[in-house]
Amino acid sequence: MSYFVTGATGFIGRNLVEQLLEREGTIYVLVREGSRGRLEELKYRWGAPEDRIVPVIGDLSQEKLGCGDQIEELRGRIDHFFHLAAIYDMTADAESQRVANVEGTREAVKLAEELDAKRFHMVSSIAAAGLYKGTFTEDMFDEAEEVDNHPYFQTKHESEAVVREESKVPWRVYRPGIVVGHSETGEMDKIDGPYYFFKLLQRARNALPQWFPGVGIEGRKINIVPVDYVARAMDHIAHIDGFDGQAFHLTDPKPLSAGQVINVFAKAAHAPEATMRIDSKMFDFIPKQVRNGLTMLPPVKRITDQVLADLGIPRSVLVYINYPTDFDSTKAQTALEGTGISVPPLPSYAVRLWDYWERNLDPDLFKDRSLSGAIGGKTVLITGASSGIGRATAIKAGEAGANVLLVARTPEKLEETRVEIEEAGGTAYIHQADLSDIEDVERMANEVLEQHGRVDVLVNNAGRSIRRSVELSYDRFHDFERTMQLNYFGALRLILSLLPSMRKRSEGRKGGHIINISSIGVQTNTPRFSAYVASKAALDAWSRCVASEVVDDGVHITTIHMPLVRTPMIAPTKMYDAFPTITPDEAAEMITRAMITKPKKVATRLGNFGELLYNVAPKASDAILNTAYKLFPESSAAKGKEDGKPPAKEDELSTEGVAFAYLMRGVHW
């Protein structure tokens, strides 16, 4: 017995060939000249004898699949002609789908006739039913509805019509459901169908606690089958007599709803599951025209497109969330009865699908995650670059190939940073400025734009911290003015000066990245830091408001809620000598990672917990913070005592204070 297979190097095709190899006979495989190498790889993987797999050079877009010169040699030899070559992709353009799916099928039918093949097998899809409302049986075809809703539906329906109406060779049609990876290995060849939602689940797993009370849409049934079931079922049915001129639904007879499917994969991903699901059918009372009209309103469409683009989900895939069709597979199930070939329950193999995706298909695996890939050749301006966090960040940026602009008040210290960067092979420029002087900030910004044209990444790192209780601040209004002047107004003036060039396309570039170094205190509402935290919170709030205005221009704004760092800024508070802190180099790592991933926010787990606690139990949060207020005394510096003197007794930290500081590692107290 001999076989002719188109699409044998495709996902379903190569699984089918594995099944055919367990039978006797030669398998002729249609391949393009450029795909012979891929076929050789598969032959090695299959472990097939050299004479079992015979390549036939051709092309789906050519007349009789481009096999004209080989027809005489093959005529009369083919018992089963399997046509699998097609575009199985909802996101492909309409013309490509028509050429491959419709015209390709027509030429395959002609070739099968020329070869005197005994039987023609076509792999169609449940998409051939369009958006039929109700149960679509295996005997139904012309009853399909809204096939023109999408090119994929239309071309799958029309290609099946070609077989039904034009094939003179006895034919059988197979309509698989949404095909996912192998149920035993998890292997899949591309991101498609439910895989588009895996990135969303991954983000939920990484961002939300497991007890998060998720809410999801129940949706209608979504028919998912693993590729090994499709291949085994097709192979078996193809070799049974008496089924010509019929279609078979290779679908799950007990499909799950869209909401259940998402929860199954959420469990596999260790992501929060939706504990409450809303049945999408409850919205059916709204006329379809109204629903469609609402979704196509420019503001709604724009928001939807932005969210989908961020998650990497094509809009066309959303049709499966509320898919109106159920598929009866009685004939297929009857044909498979007693064979042991059945659709395994999705929960039994979802973990394998997830694991294979995360190890092999996750788009993040193929992104350049290096700092040099993110900022190499770009202009990076860092304020407060003379010491501490700013200096460490500047050195890392220079090592990554960025053109580093160093900004601070003291040119001598900036020169030291510049020399270190250049000795390591980097490029750096000094732009001295007093960032608490708005006019000087504006002067420096104009100087930067004149000399460098634009800034790609701005790191607002320079800042002033004051640790003083409100009791000692009644007559020190200038404390609040000083922190606002540098931490908010100075940073804001610099952003406003550089933002227009970021939003404007120049030198083939558009967009930019603004990184504001905030504080964990903004999340935890730390006592004695009201002046400092208020100034940082002001810039945080401004950034959140403006982010939505500049997102279309490719400008990203990141806020980093920095934990306590051992820098000269905390030196006046002597008790911090006993506190657990991170180093400037570790802080710089947080900043450079943000340069790569461009997140909205970077924070520690403790900071996020403090923010959550204040939102859900503010009084309990106040009680905890009051304990800290009493444990950690005012510093000599806060009381206005002279520098250079030995620490006063009240600057020393108690045993309870040390324990509390280590428990709340990274928080300013």
N, C-alpha and C positions, 0 to 999 in steps of 0.2 A: 504494500500500500504506500502511495506517495502523496505528499502534501505540498501545496504552494501557499506561502504565508507572506502577506504584506504587513508592514509594521512590526516585524519580528524583533527589532531592536528596541521597540517601545516597551513601556512598563507592562501592560497586559500581554503584549505579544511575546516577550521573553519568558513570562511565566507559562504561557500556553505552550511554547516550544519545549519547555522542560517536561510538560505532560506528554507531548507527542513523542519525545525521545524515549519514553517508557514503552512505546509501541514499536512495531517493526516498520521499516520503510525509509525512503529518502525524503528529506525536507528541503524543498527549494525555497530560498529566502530572497525576496526582493530588497535590494539595497542600492542606495546611490553610490556612485564611485567614491565619494568622499567619506562614506560610512563603512567602508570595508574593514578599516582598522577596528572600529567598534564591534563589528561582527566577529572578528578574530578573537577579541577579548572575551566575548560571550561564549564562543566555541570552547575556549580554554576553561571558562568557568563551568560550563555544562559538562565538560569532560567527554564530549561527543567524539566518536571516531571521525576521521577526516572526511570519509565518504558519506557520512550521514547528513551533513549540512552543506548544501551546495548554493553558493551565492549566484543570484541572477541580477545583473546590473540593469537598473531602470530608474524611473522617476514618476512620482505620483501625478505630476502635472502634464506628463506627455501622453500622446495617443497610445492606447493599449499599454499604458504605463512604461512606454519606452522600450518594450521587450520585442519589438518587431523582428529583429535578427535572430532571436532565440526561440521563436514560436514553433518552428518546424521540429526543432530538437526535442521540445517538451510536449508536443501534441500527442494526446492519448495516454500520457503517463500520469496525469493528475487525478487522484481520486477525490481529494478534498481541497477546495480553494478557500482559504481563510483570509478575509479582507478586514484587517484591523487598522491599517494606516489611515489616520485622520488627525484632525486637531481636536484634542480633548481639553479645551481651555476656554473658559467663559470670558477671559480678558483679551483674547485675540481679536484682531480687526475683522470686519465683515467680509472683505474681499478674500483674505487669506483663508478664511473658513469655507467660503464658497468654492474656491479652487480645490482645496484639499478634500473637503467632505462630500460635496455634490459631484463635481466634475471628476474627482479622483475615483469615486465609487462607480460612476458611469463607465470610465475607462477600465476599471477592474472587472466589471460585468462583461464588457466586450472581450477582454483578454481571456476570461474564463471560458467564454463561448468558443473562441479561437483555439483554445487548448483542448477542447472537448472534455472539460472537467466534468466529473460525475455529480458533484454537489458544490454549491456556493454557500459559504457561511459569512454572514456580515455582522460585525459588532456595531450595533446602534447604541442607543442610550435611552434612559427614561426621559431625557429631554425631548424625545420625539413626540411625547404627549403634550408638549407645550405647558400651558397652565390650566390643564383640565381640572374642573372642580368636581371632586368626588372620586370614585374608584375606577381606575383605568385597568381594564383586563387585557390579557395577552392577545385576545382576538380583536381588540379595538385598534384602529389606526386613523381612519378618516374623522373620527370623533374628537381628535386633538383640538385644543382651543388655544388661542392667542400664541400661536407658534411664531408670529412675527414680532413678539415682544422682545426678542433678543436674537441676534444672528446665530448663536449656538443652537437654540431651540429650532430655529427655522431650517438651518442646514442639516441638522440631524434628522428632522422630519422629511425633508426633501430627498436626502440621500437614501433613506429607507424606501421612499416612494420609487426611486430609480430601480431598486432591486425588485420590488413587488411588480412593477409595471414593465420593466425592460429585460429582466433576466430570462433567458430561454433555458438556462441551466437550473435544475431543481435547487431551491434555496431554503435557508433557514436564517432567522434573524434573532440576535441576542441583545436584550436591553438591560445592561447592568445598572445598578443604582450608582450612588456616588462612591467611586472606588478609592479606598484608602490602602495603606501599606499591608504587607504580609502579616497575617495573624500570628505567625510563629517567630519571625525575625524582626518585624516592624519595618522592614525595608520599604522605602518609597522613593520615587525618582524626582519629585518636585512638590512645591507647595501648592495645594489646590484644595477646594472644598473646605472642610472643617479646619484644615491646617492654617488657614488664614487667621483663625481666632486664637491660635496657640501663643502668639506674641502677647496678646491681651492677657491671657491667663498667666503667662510668665511674669508680666509686669505686676499683675495683681498679687502673685505669690511673693514677689520681692518687696512690694510696697505695703501690703495690708496684712494685719495679723490674722491668724487662722480663725479666730472667733468673730471676725468681722461679719455683721449680719447682711449678707449680700441680697440684692433683689434682682431677679432676672425675668426675661420674657419667656413664657412657656412655649409659645409657637406651635405649629402643627408638626406632623410626623416628618422626620427627615431620614431618608433611606440610605444607609451606609453599609457597604459590603467590603470585605478584605479582598485583595487581588488574588490570593490563592484560591479562595472559594470560586471566584469568577472563572479562573482558568480551569479548575478541576471540573466544574459544572459544565462548561462549554465543551471540554474534551469528551466528557461522558455522553452528553446529549447528541453531539455531532456524530457519534458512532452507532446510534440506535436507529434502526429502520422504522419508517412509517411516520416521520415527523416533518416531511418536506412541506414547504408552503406555510409554515407556522412561525410565530414569534414566541420567545420565552423571556420572562422577566427574571433576571438573575438578581433578585432583590431580597431584602430581609422580610420575612413574613410577619415579624413582630418588631417593627421599627420603633425607635424612641422618638420623643418630641425633641424639638430643637433645644429646649431648656434642659431636658434630661441629658442630651448629648453633651452640652456644655459642662454640666455638673460631673459627668463621667470623666471628661478630660481634665476638669479642675481637680478632681480627686487624684488622677494619675500624675498631675503636675504638682501636687501638694499645695494647691492654691485654694483660697477661700471659695466654698461652694455657696450658691444662692440658696438661702434657707427659705426664701419666699419668692414664688414665681407668679407673674401676672399672665393669665391666658390672653394671648393676642386676639383671640376671637371676640373678646369683650368689646373690641373697637369696631366690629363688623357692622354695628348699627349706623356708623358714619358712612354715607354714600361713598362709593369708590372714587367718583370724580372729585369729591371734596378732599378725600385723603391724598389722592395724587396731586391735586392742586396745592395743598399745603406743603407737601414735600418738595415741590418744585419752585416754591417761592424763593427768590434769590437769597434772602438772609438765611433761610432754613437750609437750602442746598449748599450754601457756602460753609456754614458751620459743620454740616454733615460731611462734606468733602474734606474739610480740614481734619476732623477727627479720624475719618477713615484713612487719610493719607498718613497721619501720624502713627496709626496702628498697622499700616501696610495692608489694609483690607480693600479690595476692589469693590466699588459700588454694586457691580453686577452680581456679586456673591450674596448680597442681602436677600435676593429672591428666595433663597432656600430657608431663610428664617421663618417665612410665612407661606411655605410651599403648599398649594391647595390640593395636591393630588396624592391619593393612596394607590398603591400598585398591588394588584392581585397576582400572585405567582403560582396559582394552582397547578398549571400544566408543568411548570418547571419542577415543582416539588414532587409531583407524581412521577415524573421521569427519573428523578433522583432517589426515589424511595428504595430503601434497602441497600444503598451504596455506601452509606456513612458520610456522604457529601452533604453538608449543611452549613448554614451561616452561623458562626460562633457568636455568642452574645458579646456586644461591644465591650462591656466591663471586663470581660475575660482577657482581652488583648490590648486595651487602651494604653496600659502602661508601656507596652512594647512600642506602640506607635509614637507615644510621647518621647520615650527615651531615644528612639532613632532620630526623631526630628531635632531634639535638643543637641544631639551629638553630631548630626550630619547636615541638617537643613536650615537650622536657625540662621536667619540673615545676618545676625550679629557676628557669626563665625567668619564671615567673609569681608567684614569691614576692617579697614586699617585702624587699629586701636592704639597706634603709637602716637606719642606726643609730636614727633617729627612729621607724621602724616597730617596732624591737625593744624600745626602752626608753622611748619617749615616754610621759610620764605615770606611769612606774613609779618606785619608790624604789630608788636605787642608793647603797649604802654603800661608800666607798673608804677604806681605811686607808693611812696614810702619804701623805695628800693635801696636805701642806704644801709639798712640793717634788718635783722629779724626775718619776718615772713617775706617781706618784699624782696630782700636781698636773695634769700634762698630760692624764691620763685623765679627771679630774674636769671639766676645762674642756670636753672633747669631749662628755662625757655631758650637761653643762648645755646646750650648744649644741643637743643632740638632743632637748631637752625633758624630760629626767629630773629628778626631785626628788633632788638630790645631797646625800648626808650625808657631810660631811668629818670625818675622824677622824685625829688625831695628837696629840703631846704639847704642841706649842707653839701656843697659840690665836692669837698675833699673826700667825704665818705662815698659819694657816688662814683668818684674816680677810682676808688679801690674796687668797687663792684665791677666797673667797666673793665679794668685791667684784668681781673680774674676771668671775666667772660671771654675777653679777646685772647688771653693766654691759652684758653681751652679751645680756641678755634672759632669762637662765636663773634657776633657783631653787636655792638652796643653804642648808644648815643646818650649823652647827658643833657637834660633839660631841667635846670634848677628853677624851683618855684616855691613860694610860701602858699600852701594850699588853704590856709585860713584867710588869705587875702584874695577876695573875689576878683579884683582887678588884675592881680598877678596871675591868677589861674587863667583868666581870659587871655592875657598876654602870652603865657606859655602855650596854650592851646593853639593860638594863631601861629606861633613859631613852629610848632609841630606840624601843622597842616601845610605850612609854606615849605618846609624842608622835606617832609615825607609823603605829602599828598593825602594820606588817609591813615587811620588807625583801624586795624582789623580786630584786635582784642584789647579791651581796656580793663585793667584790674584796679579797682578802687580799694586800695589796701591801707593807705595812710589814715590814721585815726588817733583820737585822743580819748583816754579813759579816765574817769574820775570816780573814785570809790569814797562815798561820803553819804551818811544818812541824812534824811530830810531835816532832822533835829539840828544838825550842824550846818544846814544850808539855808536857813531862814534869811540870813543877811548876805548870801553868796549867789545872788541871781546870775552873776557873771559866769559861774560854773556851767549853767545851762546854756548861756550864750556861746561860750567857748566850744563846748561839744557840738552844738548845732552848727556853728560856723565852719568847723573842719569836717565833721562826720557827715553832715547833711548838705549844707549850702556849698561848701567847697567841692564835694563830690558831684553834686547836682550841676554846678556851673561847668565842670569839666565834661560831664555827659552831654549837656546841651550844646556845648561847643563842637563836640566830635560826632554827635549823632547824625546831623544832616549828611555828612560825607559817607557814613555807613549806609544810610538809606538810599543814597544815590549811586547808580552804577557808574563805575569809573575803572579804567584799565582792565575791563573785562570782569571786574569783581563787583559784587553787591552783597550787602549784609555785613554783619559784624557780631561781636560777642562782648557783652558788658558783664563783668563779674564784680559783684559788690561783696566785700568782706563784712559781714554782719557779725552777730554774736549769739552764742547759745543763750545769753541772758534775755534776748528778745523772746525766746521760747519759754524760758523758765521764770521770767519776771523776778530776777534776783534782787533781794533787798540791798540798799546802799548804792545801787547803780542806776538810780532813776534818771540822772542827767545823761549818762552814757547810753543806756538802753533806749531812752526816748529818741535820741538823735539817730541811732541805728534803725529803730523801728520806723522813723519818718522816711528814710531812704527805701526801706523794704516796701512800705505802702505805696510810695511813688512808683517803684519799679513794677509792682503788681498791676497798677492802673495803666501804666504806659505799655506794658508788654503786649496787650491786645491791639494797640494802635500800630505797632511796628512789625508784627509778626509777618505780614504780607511782604515786607521788604527784606526778610531773611535775617532780621536782627534778633538775637537771643539774649535774654537777661537772666543771669544766674545769681541767686543769693546764697552765700555760704554762711551758715550759722556756726562760726568758729568756736571750738571749745577753748579752754584756757591754754595759752601758749607761753612758754618761758621766753619772754622778750624784754627789752629795756622798758616797755610800757608798764609792766607789772612790778618792776623793781622797787618802786617806792613803798609798796605794801609788803613789809618784811615777812609777815606770816605766810606769804605765798611760797617762801623758800621751802616750807614743809609740805606744800600741796603737790599732788600728782598732776603733771602737765604733759602736753605733747611738745615736741621740739619744733623749731621753725622749719626744719626739713620735712617733718611729718605734715605740718600745715601746708607747706608748698606742694606736697603730694596731693592733698585735697584739691588745691587750686588747679594743678596741671591735669588731674583727672577730669575736672569740670571743663577744662579747655577741650578735652577730647570728646566727651559725651554731651556737653551743653545742656545739663539738666535745669529744671526750673529752680530746684532747691537742693542744697547739700547740707546734711545735718547728721548728728550722731543719734544713736538709738535713745540715749538718755535725754537728749534735747527734744526729740519727737515725743517721748513719753511725757516729759514735763508739759509740753504744749497740749497734748491730749488730756492730761490730768486736769489742767486748768479749765479746759472746755467742758469736761463732764462733771468735775467736782471742784469748783473754784474755792469753796470754803476749806475743803480738805487741803488743797494746795497752799492756801494762805497759812494754815496751821503748820504745815511742814516748813514753809519758808520762814515763819516766825521763830521756829526752833533754831534754824540756821542763823537768823538775825541775832539771837541771844548767844549762840555758841561762838560766833566770830566777832571779836571786838573791833572798835574803831582803830584805825592805824594812827600812828603818830603823825604821819603825813596829812591824814584827814583832819587832824586836830590843829594843823598848822605849825607843828614843831619843826625845828630846823633840821635840814639835811646834814648828813655827815656824822651825826651823833649815834652812839650805840642804840639798838632797839630798846624801847621802853618795855617795862614788864607787861603792859597791856597788849603789846604786839605779839607776845608769845602765844602759841596755840596750845590749848588744852588737849588731853588725851582724847576726850570725847570729840573735840573739834577735828583732830587728825582722822579719827575713825569716820566721821561724817564726810569729811573731804574726800576720803578714798571711796566711800560708798557712792558719792555723787561726783565721781571722777570727771574732771573737765569743766565743771560749773564754777563760775566766779562767785566767791562768797565774801 
